[in-house]
Amino acid sequence: MPARLSHIIEFVADMNRAVEFYRDVIGLPLKFQSPEWSEFATGEITLGLHPASAKNPAGRLEMGFTVADLQQFHAEMTGKGVQFSMAPAKQDFGGMLAQFVDSEGAHVSVSGA
């Protein structure tokens, strides 16, 4: 199974303001809201909102892919010279996540199915 685009994350300065914008102005159905992560139902690709930080300023977007086997993907991509800014690691939400740097310098998340 190839990697599939599964989510886009926008880093936001004000979670409530961003949720209100996407829900009330744009009209996206809200799936979940919290101070640290909010999610909208947008079809196959999830729009997630995450608080901005020094590393990820407000307005920055990050793509995320899902793969069948994260460890195998990491090994294959490392073998092809892809640089990972974060090796596969268990996250606070319980899932495994890695992050690589694409050809243009963007950080891209990848998780296992």
N, C-alpha and C positions, 0 to 999 in steps of 0.2 A: 504494500500500500504506500503510495507516494505521500509526501507531506501535503497537507491541505491547509489553506488559510482558514483559521478558525475564529480569530478575534482581532479587533483593533482597540488599542487602549489610548485614551486621551488623558493626559495629565492636566489636572484642573486646580485652580487657585481656590475656588469656592464650590464645594460639592453640591450644596443645596441650589445655588444659582445655576450650575451646569445641569443638574437633574431637571430643574424647572424648565430650562431652555429646551432640552431634547424631548422632554415629556409634553410640556404645555405649548411650546411654540412649534417645534418640528412635528410633534404628534407621535413619537415612538412609544410603544408600550413598555412601561417600566417592569422589569422582572424582579429586581432586588435593589434596595438602597441601604447603604451604611456609610459612616464617616470615612471608611477606608477603601470601599469598593462599591460601585453601583453598576448595574447591568441592564441593558435594554434588549428586548426581543426584536431582532432585525432580520430574521430568516436564518440562513445557515451560518452567517458570520455575526458574532456577538460584538456589540459596542460596549466596552467597559470604561468606566471613569475611575481614575486613581488620583489621590492627592499629589500635587506637584511637590518637587523638592529641588535642592540645589543641583542634583544630578539630572533631574527630569523637570525642567521648567514648565510652567503653565502653557498650554497650547501645543506642546510636543506630542506627536503621535508615535505609537510603536505597534508594529505588526506582530501577530502571533500565529504560529503553525502548530498543528497536531500531527504526530507521527505514531505509527503502530508500536514501535519499540525505540524509546528514547536513547537507551544505552547504545544500541546498534547504530542509530542515526549519528550520535555523537562520535562514535569510533570511525564510521565511514567518512563523515565530514572532516574530522581531524586529519584523517589520512589523505584527504584532498586539499589540505592546507587551509581549511576554514579556521579562523581564530575564534575561540569561545571566550567571552568575557565572564561567563559563569558556567562551570561544568554542571552536569545534571546533579540536582540537589533537592531533597525533600523540603517543601515549603510549609509555612504556618497553616495554610489551608488544607494540607494533607497530600497534595499532589506533587509530582516530580516536575521540575522545570529546569531548563538550561537557557542560555542566551548566547547568540553568536553575533559577529559583526559582519555585515554584508559588504559587497564590493564598494559601496559608497560611504561606508562608515556608520551606517545606521545599526542600532542594536535591535535584534529580532529575537523574540521569545519562542521557545519550542517546548511542547509538553507531550507526554505519552498519552495514547488513547486509553 
